[in-house]
Amino acid sequence: MVSLEDIELARKRIKGHIKTTPMHHSQYLSELIDGSVFLKLENEQVTGSFKVRGALNRLMTLPKQQAAKGVITASTGNHGLGTAYAARKLGITAQVVFPTDASEVKMKKMQKAGVEVIQEAGYAEIESYARKQAKERGLTYVSPYNDPMIVAGAGTSGLEIVEQLIDIDVVIVPIGGGGLISGIAIVVKAMSPHTEMIGVQSEASPEVYASWKAGHWVGAEESDSLAQGLMGGVEPESITLDIIQEMVDRIVLVKEKSILEAMRTLYEQESFIIEGAGAVSTAAILERKDELSGKQVVAVLSGGNMSEDELLPLLQ
C-alpha cells in the first residue's frame, strides 16, 4: 500500500519540475447544484495533465542501471507526454506504445518531446505489448498506474486539494487505470476523512467500476468513447484496484452524451478546453446535481490535451 508519507516524499522530489495547479470556483456549476463547485485544474499542469506527477516520481526513483537502459511505457497519450517530459529532464531515453486510432494531437506532442512512438496495438493490448517489448529490448517498463511510485506522484495533487480548500464534502475523480484516484484518496481519507470520494468512468469503458462492484477484478467489454484517456484494460493484479476497494466510497458511470455536454459546459461557461477523460468528473455533476445539492464539491479536471479544432466539431 502507498502511504501518505510516500506521497509527501514524492512532492519534495518532483516539486521543482511541476506546477501547483489552481483550484477554480465555477459559478455556473455551483448554481446548478445550489452549492459550491471547485475545479482542480490538472489541465494546466506542465504537460496538460496530472500524469507528469507520477512519471517524474517513477523515473527519479529508478536505479541508475535501469535508467541507463532506457524506459518504455504504454499510454493513450497523457502518461506518454508525462514520461517524455520526465525522461527529457533526466536524460533518459523513452519509448511509448500508443494505441492505433488514438489522438493524433497527443502523438505529435510526444514525438515533439523526443520519444519514440510505437503504434502496433489497440487500446486493450498496449500494456501487454509494451511489457513484451521491454523484455525483448532490455528496457525498463514504466506502468501508467500499477506502480507505487506512480500512485504516490499522482497523490501530490491530493495534497494540493486539501491545502487549497477546507470542509470539502465530495471529491470527484476520473478513473482510467486508477492511479490518480488512488493517490488522491489516500491523502483525502487521511486528512479529511469525512470527505466522500467518488470515481467516474464512462458507460463505454466500465472495467474498474465492474471490478469495484464485484469486489474483485473482472473484465468488461469496452466500446469507443469520448473519454479515450480512460480506455484500455486494467491489469488484474493492479495495486490500484485494492486501494480503490478500500479508499473510494463509490464509482459512478456517466453517459457519453453527458461527457459531451460536460465538455461543452466547460468550454462555454469556463473557457476551458478539456478532453473527454478530464471532463467525466463534470459529467457526473451534470447527471447527479440533485444528490450533490448544497455540498462543497471538488471535481478534478485530469487533462486538457486536445485542440480547439478537435473540440468544436464535436460540439457542433
Secondary structure per residue as TSV (DSSP state, phi and psi in degrees):
chain	resnum	aa	ss	phi	psi
A	1	M	-	360.0	143.6
A	2	V	-	-84.7	137.2
A	3	S	-	-104.1	165.7
A	4	L	H	-59.8	-38.2
A	5	E	H	-62.4	-38.8
A	6	D	H	-59.1	-40.0
A	7	I	H	-71.8	-39.1
A	8	E	H	-64.9	-38.2
A	9	L	H	-66.6	-38.3
A	10	A	H	-60.8	-41.1
A	11	R	H	-63.1	-43.2
A	12	K	H	-60.8	-37.1
A	13	R	H	-69.5	-44.2
A	14	I	H	-99.6	-2.7
A	15	K	G	-50.0	-43.2
A	16	G	G	-74.5	-5.5
A	17	H	G	-112.5	-8.1
A	18	I	S	-127.1	173.3
A	19	K	-	-99.0	150.5
A	20	T	-	-82.8	112.0
A	21	T	-	-79.7	149.1
A	22	P	-	-71.5	158.9
A	23	M	E	-110.1	115.2
A	24	H	E	-105.6	125.0
A	25	H	E	-80.0	124.6
A	26	S	-	-98.0	109.1
A	27	Q	H	-64.1	-41.5
A	28	Y	H	-63.0	-51.6
A	29	L	H	-69.7	-31.5
A	30	S	H	-64.0	-44.1
A	31	E	H	-66.0	-33.8
A	32	L	H	-61.9	-38.4
A	33	I	H	-102.7	3.8
A	34	D	T	53.2	43.7
A	35	G	S	-149.9	-143.3
A	36	S	E	-130.5	124.3
A	37	V	E	-117.5	126.0
A	38	F	E	-116.8	136.9
A	39	L	E	-105.2	120.3
A	40	K	E	-84.4	111.8
A	41	L	E	-89.3	72.5
A	42	E	G	-70.2	-14.4
A	43	N	G	-65.0	-16.6
A	44	E	G	-96.7	8.7
A	45	Q	S	-67.6	166.3
A	46	V	T	-58.7	-30.1
A	47	T	T	-107.6	11.7
A	48	G	S	86.2	4.3
A	49	S	B	-159.4	168.3
A	50	F	T	-66.8	-18.4
A	51	K	H	-58.5	-27.3
A	52	V	H	-64.4	-25.5
A	53	R	H	-60.2	-51.1
A	54	G	H	-70.1	-39.6
A	55	A	H	-61.9	-44.4
A	56	L	H	-62.1	-46.8
A	57	N	H	-62.2	-39.2
A	58	R	H	-67.5	-49.6
A	59	L	H	-68.7	-31.3
A	60	M	H	-73.8	-16.9
A	61	T	T	-106.7	4.8
A	62	L	S	-67.9	137.4
A	63	P	-	-57.3	146.7
A	64	K	H	-54.4	-39.2
A	65	Q	H	-63.0	-41.6
A	66	Q	H	-69.6	-41.7
A	67	A	H	-62.0	-36.9
A	68	A	H	-65.7	-28.8
A	69	K	H	-70.6	-23.8
A	70	G	-	94.0	161.9
A	71	V	E	-123.1	157.8
A	72	I	E	-136.8	143.6
A	73	T	E	-140.8	169.6
A	74	A	E	-114.9	136.4
A	75	S	-	-158.0	145.4
A	76	T	S	-86.9	1.4
A	77	G	S	146.4	-60.1
A	78	N	H	-70.1	-39.6
A	79	H	H	-66.2	-35.6
A	80	G	H	-62.1	-42.0
A	81	L	H	-65.8	-40.1
A	82	G	H	-64.6	-41.8
A	83	T	H	-65.9	-39.8
A	84	A	H	-60.9	-44.9
A	85	Y	H	-62.2	-48.0
A	86	A	H	-64.2	-43.5
A	87	A	H	-62.6	-41.8
A	88	R	H	-65.0	-41.7
A	89	K	H	-61.5	-35.8
A	90	L	H	-101.5	-0.7
A	91	G	T	71.1	35.4
A	92	I	-	-110.2	136.8
A	93	T	-	-78.2	144.1
A	94	A	E	-140.6	145.6
A	95	Q	E	-127.2	146.6
A	96	V	E	-127.9	122.7
A	97	V	E	-85.2	118.4
A	98	F	-	-121.5	135.9
A	99	P	-	-62.4	145.4
A	100	T	T	-64.3	145.6
A	101	D	T	67.5	18.2
A	102	A	-	-90.7	-178.4
A	103	S	-	-57.5	120.6
A	104	E	H	-68.3	-33.9
A	105	V	H	-59.8	-46.0
A	106	K	H	-66.9	-38.6
A	107	M	H	-61.9	-45.4
A	108	K	H	-64.3	-36.9
A	109	K	H	-64.2	-41.1
A	110	M	H	-65.7	-44.0
A	111	Q	H	-62.6	-40.1
A	112	K	H	-63.5	-32.3
A	113	A	H	-76.7	-9.3
A	114	G	T	102.5	14.7
A	115	V	-	-100.2	155.2
A	116	E	E	-83.6	122.5
A	117	V	E	-99.2	126.8
A	118	I	E	-111.7	117.2
A	119	Q	-	-115.5	84.3
A	120	E	-	-136.0	14.7
A	121	A	S	-151.0	155.6
A	122	G	-	-83.4	178.8
A	123	Y	G	-53.0	-46.3
A	124	A	G	-73.4	-17.5
A	125	E	G	-106.5	-4.7
A	126	I	H	-65.4	-34.4
A	127	E	H	-69.3	-47.6
A	128	S	H	-64.4	-36.2
A	129	Y	H	-65.4	-42.4
A	130	A	H	-66.4	-39.5
A	131	R	H	-63.3	-40.0
A	132	K	H	-63.7	-44.6
A	133	Q	H	-63.1	-36.9
A	134	A	H	-59.3	-44.9
A	135	K	H	-65.5	-45.6
A	136	E	H	-68.1	-34.1
A	137	R	H	-99.3	-3.2
A	138	G	T	69.9	33.1
A	139	L	-	-100.5	164.7
A	140	T	E	-92.9	123.6
A	141	Y	E	-83.0	132.6
A	142	V	E	-116.1	110.9
A	143	S	-	-71.2	145.5
A	144	P	S	-70.6	-17.1
A	145	Y	S	-152.7	-31.0
A	146	N	S	-87.6	64.8
A	147	D	S	-162.8	127.3
A	148	P	H	-56.6	-35.5
A	149	M	H	-71.7	-32.9
A	150	I	H	-66.8	-46.3
A	151	V	H	-62.8	-43.7
A	152	A	H	-62.3	-41.2
A	153	G	H	-63.6	-45.1
A	154	A	H	-61.3	-34.7
A	155	G	H	-64.8	-16.9
A	156	T	H	-62.3	-25.2
A	157	S	H	-64.7	-36.3
A	158	G	H	-64.7	-38.9
A	159	L	H	-59.1	-41.7
A	160	E	H	-65.0	-41.3
A	161	I	H	-58.6	-49.4
A	162	V	H	-73.1	-19.2
A	163	E	H	-86.0	-27.1
A	164	Q	H	-84.2	-20.3
A	165	L	-	-147.5	140.0
A	166	I	S	-110.0	165.2
A	167	D	S	54.9	48.0
A	168	I	-	-81.5	127.6
A	169	D	-	-84.8	-40.0
A	170	V	E	-142.7	136.8
A	171	V	E	-118.3	127.4
A	172	I	E	-114.1	126.0
A	173	V	E	-133.4	133.8
A	174	P	E	-64.1	149.1
A	175	I	-	-124.3	122.6
A	176	G	S	-109.4	-89.9
A	177	G	S	-85.1	-14.6
A	178	G	S	98.5	3.9
A	179	G	H	-64.6	-42.5
A	180	L	H	-67.6	-50.9
A	181	I	H	-67.1	-31.5
A	182	S	H	-62.4	-49.8
A	183	G	H	-63.7	-45.1
A	184	I	H	-65.4	-41.1
A	185	A	H	-63.3	-38.5
A	186	I	H	-59.2	-43.6
A	187	V	H	-67.9	-50.6
A	188	V	H	-62.4	-44.7
A	189	K	H	-69.5	-23.8
A	190	A	H	-81.9	-36.2
A	191	M	H	-107.5	-16.9
A	192	S	-	-147.3	66.7
A	193	P	T	-59.7	-23.6
A	194	H	T	-76.3	-15.5
A	195	T	S	-71.2	133.2
A	196	E	E	-83.8	130.8
A	197	M	E	-100.8	120.3
A	198	I	E	-119.8	125.8
A	199	G	E	-98.4	153.9
A	200	V	E	-132.4	132.2
A	201	Q	E	-128.7	163.4
A	202	S	E	-80.8	147.8
A	203	E	T	-57.0	-25.6
A	204	A	T	-78.4	-15.0
A	205	S	S	-143.4	74.3
A	206	P	-	-103.9	26.1
A	207	E	H	-62.5	-44.7
A	208	V	H	-69.1	-38.0
A	209	Y	H	-58.4	-48.1
A	210	A	H	-63.9	-37.9
A	211	S	H	-69.5	-41.7
A	212	W	H	-62.0	-42.4
A	213	K	H	-67.1	-37.9
A	214	A	H	-78.2	-22.9
A	215	G	T	87.7	3.5
A	216	H	S	-159.0	167.5
A	217	W	-	-66.7	132.6
A	218	V	-	-136.8	147.5
A	219	G	-	-77.7	157.1
A	220	A	-	-145.2	142.8
A	221	E	-	-67.5	144.2
A	222	E	-	-125.5	136.9
A	223	S	-	-122.7	169.9
A	224	D	-	-60.2	143.1
A	225	S	-	-140.3	151.9
A	226	L	S	-63.7	-26.7
A	227	A	-	-90.0	62.8
A	228	Q	G	-56.9	-35.9
A	229	G	G	-65.8	-13.7
A	230	L	G	-99.6	-1.4
A	231	M	-	-83.7	164.5
A	232	G	S	108.5	146.1
A	233	G	-	-69.3	156.0
A	234	V	-	-105.9	135.3
A	235	E	-	-61.4	131.7
A	236	P	T	-56.9	-30.8
A	237	E	T	-96.1	14.3
A	238	S	-	-58.8	136.2
A	239	I	H	-63.6	-24.4
A	240	T	H	-66.7	-32.1
A	241	L	H	-64.1	-40.1
A	242	D	H	-67.2	-42.9
A	243	I	H	-64.2	-44.2
A	244	I	H	-61.0	-42.6
A	245	Q	H	-59.0	-37.4
A	246	E	H	-86.7	-36.0
A	247	M	H	-106.7	-22.6
A	248	V	-	-94.8	129.7
A	249	D	S	-71.2	-40.6
A	250	R	E	-162.9	160.3
A	251	I	E	-122.0	137.1
A	252	V	E	-121.2	152.8
A	253	L	E	-104.9	141.5
A	254	V	E	-118.7	151.7
A	255	K	-	-76.1	153.5
A	256	E	H	-60.5	-39.0
A	257	K	H	-65.3	-29.1
A	258	S	H	-72.4	-34.7
A	259	I	H	-63.4	-44.5
A	260	L	H	-62.0	-42.3
A	261	E	H	-65.7	-35.7
A	262	A	H	-65.6	-42.5
A	263	M	H	-61.5	-39.7
A	264	R	H	-65.0	-46.2
A	265	T	H	-60.2	-46.1
A	266	L	H	-65.2	-33.8
A	267	Y	H	-74.9	-48.4
A	268	E	H	-79.7	-35.0
A	269	Q	H	-94.5	-29.2
A	270	E	H	-119.5	-7.6
A	271	S	-	62.9	34.2
A	272	F	-	-107.7	136.1
A	273	I	-	-98.7	106.3
A	274	I	-	-121.2	128.1
A	275	E	-	-66.3	162.7
A	276	G	H	-56.6	-41.5
A	277	A	H	-61.6	-36.1
A	278	G	H	-78.3	-19.5
A	279	A	H	-92.1	-6.9
A	280	V	H	-65.0	-27.7
A	281	S	H	-66.7	-36.1
A	282	T	H	-70.9	-37.3
A	283	A	H	-59.0	-38.1
A	284	A	H	-63.7	-36.8
A	285	I	H	-65.9	-43.6
A	286	L	H	-61.8	-38.5
A	287	E	H	-79.3	-25.7
A	288	R	S	-125.4	35.1
A	289	K	T	-61.9	-32.1
A	290	D	T	-67.2	-42.5
A	291	E	T	-76.2	-14.6
A	292	L	T	-96.0	2.0
A	293	S	T	-54.0	129.3
A	294	G	T	79.2	1.5
A	295	K	-	-96.8	160.1
A	296	Q	E	-96.7	115.7
A	297	V	E	-120.6	137.0
A	298	V	E	-110.9	123.7
A	299	A	E	-111.2	121.9
A	300	V	E	-84.5	119.9
A	301	L	E	-91.8	97.4
A	302	S	-	-73.0	-22.1
A	303	G	B	-167.1	155.8
A	304	G	-	-136.7	31.2
A	305	N	-	-84.8	72.3
A	306	M	-	-147.1	159.6
A	307	S	-	-96.5	161.0
A	308	E	H	-62.3	-33.0
A	309	D	H	-65.1	-29.0
A	310	E	H	-80.4	-35.9
A	311	L	H	-72.8	-47.4
A	312	L	H	-59.9	-41.5
A	313	P	H	-61.3	-33.8
A	314	L	H	-65.1	-42.0
A	315	L	H	-71.1	-23.4
A	316	Q	-	-82.8	360.0
